[in-house]
Amino acid sequence: MNVLHNQSNINPACLPTPNPSSPNFAARFRADVVQLVETDNKHKHSDTCYKYCDPKQGDKKICRLLMPRKLVPVSTIDPDTGHISMRRSDPWINNFNEYIISACRSNMDIKFIWSGSDAKALVYYITDYVTKMSLSFHDTFALVQKSITSFQNSLQQTSKESAIEKSRKLVLRCYNTLASQQELSGVQVASYLMNWDDHYTTHKFQGLFLIQTERFLQAELNEIRTKQ
């Protein structure tokens, strides 16, 4: 009873996705989706909703996400225009896909892309979003400069390495410095702290340690060259 009570106080987004092999999975899955939607997928007005409104110019305070939305009792398709009106029973719930929201454990607002122009706009938006840097240019340059300075100080102690090895270590140190400063989402941090899986595969794979493999191949290559 205490376990069930504690779970009821936890945000559904922090709970794992129901196991498909568990008994009565369909009911568990539906209850999980309902909890996620009611807790995390309801729209709440914020300053972001009105960031394009300028009261000084007489603009009306209208939510740019068009919330609340009109209720639709039954899903219909207009035969003349082809417009699809999906059933909506709550004016504040964002559009969602039950399988995606259960797997991602986060809010969403899914939309079907009809035209080529919408598809192009979506590709541009996703590309711009996933490639944006979490660090500004001046912060990046400062971190790289710090790595170079630290690397130069370490070279004074070990100066017998080849230029290729020094270059490899410099690039690796710069990468590690930048990677250590990358922002992590709350969901990602919580997943690691709770020891949840961060990926799912159909097969079990053996880990491959690239640095050790590279060193082994380099040693073998050097040995072959000395024998020639």
Buried (B, 14 or more C-beta within 10 A) or exposed (E): EEEEEEEEEEEBBBBEBBEEEEEEEEEBBEEBBEBBBEEBBBBEEEEEBBEEBEEEEEEEEEBEEEBBBEEEEEEEEEEEEEEEEEEBEBEEBBEBEBEEBBEBBBBBEEEEEEEEEEEEEEEEEEEEEEEEEEBEEEEBEEBBEEBBEEBEEEEEEEEEEEEEEBEBBBEEBBEEBBEEEEEEEEBEEBBEEEEEEEEEEEEEEEEEEEEEEEEEEEEEEEEEEEEE
